[in-house]
Amino acid sequence: MIRKTAAVWAGKATGTLSRVTKRGGGTTLPGDVARAIDPKILTRLTEDLTEGSAVITGTNGKTTTARLVTWLLEGVGQRVVSNRAGANLIFGVTAAALSKAGADGRLKADWGVFEIDEASLPKAVLEIQPKATLVLNLFRDQLDRYGELESIAKKIEKALSGLPAAAHVVLNADDPRVAEIGLSLPNPPLWFGLDDTRVASKELPHAADARTCPRCGSSLVFDAVYVGHDGVYNCPNHDFTRPAPDVTATDITLNGFESLALTIGGTRIEMPLGGLYNCYNVLAAYATACSLGLDAAYIAERLRTFKAAFGRQERIEFRGRELILVLSKNPAGFNETVRTAVELAGGTNFVLGLNDRKADGTDVSWIWDVDFEQLKDTARVVIPAGNRAHDLAVRLKYAVIGAEPPQTDPGKVLDLLVKRTSEGDTVHVLCTYTAMLDLRAELVRRGWAHPYWET
Ligand SMILES: [Zn+2]
C-alpha cells in the first residue's frame, strides 16, 4: 500500500512537472515513473474502481467507440476514467488511472474505459482484468509498428483465453482475423456484425489484408464486403465461416460524414456520425454497453445525443470554404474516408496529408495500398500535403489523378486551397495524425480554428 501511494505521488508529481515544463504534455510520462516504482500499479489502481473496466482495441475506431461507451456510462451517473487518444499504450493507460487517483493513492471512479493499442492488449488484459474486452477489427496498420496480424491475433487470443468465465468478450464477427480469435476461446464471446447488403460492395479493396482463410490459407469467398476485409465470408474448403452475430445492425442509412441511422434490436438509432465504419463503432459500443448491464432502450436513446469526437471528423469554416477534417491513418481507414467523401458526400475538393513522424508510422509505403483511383473521375482539386507530400504526388500520378504540386508547408497548403477553390466550396481534408495536427495548428494561427483538438 505504501509502495502504491508512493508510485501515485511520484507519477502525479511527474505529470505536473512535465506539464509545467511543457515536455511531453504530461500524457504518458507519469505512467512510466509510477510503473518504475510499482510495476503492479495499474492492477492496484483499477482494483479501486467500484464497477470495473472495459478495454477496447482494434486498428480503427477505438477512440470513437471508447467515447461512445464512456458517454453511455456517464449518462447513468457513473464516474468514468479514460485515457486520451494517442496515449493508448500501457503507460498512457497507467497515466490516465493516476490522474484520477486521490492523495490517499486510491483511484476515485466507478468505471475505467480504456482504448488500447492491439499489440498492448494482452498486457492490458492481464493487468486490468476487464469486465468487458472489445476487439473492433484487425487491419494492417503502419507497416513498421507491429509484427504480422497473425502473431498479434494469436497473442490476443491467448490473453482472452485466460480471462475468467464471468468476463465478457465482445467481438466483430465480420472480421476474419477477429472471428478466428473468438472461435478458439473456451467461453463463447458476444458477436456483432452488420446485416444490410445494400450498403456492401462485392469486391475487396486493395488494402484488404485478411483475405485468406486463417485455417487452411485458401482465399475466402465474400458475399458482402462492408469495410476493408470486414464482411460476410466463408472458406470454400468449409473449415471456416463468419460466426452468426448475436447483435446486428440492419436498415443502414448513410448521409455522408453528417449522420447515419441504423436499427439495432428493433430500435431505430440516428447518430451525428458519418461513414459505414462508424456503424461498426456504434454497434460495438451498443454490444459492449449491453454486456456491462446497461438497458437497451436507454442505450438507443442516449446514443442519439452523442457528439462526435473532436478532430476525428471536424468542420471548420475557412475563408468561406467548409473544411471537413477526417483523420485517415492507414490503408483501411483511408479507403473508407475517401469512399465516404466521394460516394456519400459528393466531395470534389481534397487535401490529402501524409507525414512520416513516429505517430504516423515512419514507413509510408502503405499509401500504395490505398485506392486513390476512387478519386479519378470525381476529384476537381487534389492537394498532396505533409512532409511526405512528394510520395503522395507520385502515388496520385500512378492513379492518373491530375493533382496540384505537392506542398510540405501547411501555410502554402491553405494558400493554394484558397487559390484553387471558391467561397461556398466544401473541401475534404484527409490526413494522417501529425499531418492533421500541423494543418490545424496553421488554421489556429490564422484564427480559423479552436486550439483544442483532443478534448
Ligand atoms: Zn479454409
Residues whose N, C-alpha, C, O or C-beta is under 5 A from the ligand:
A	BS01	ZN	C213 R215 C216 G217 S218 C235 N237 D239 F240
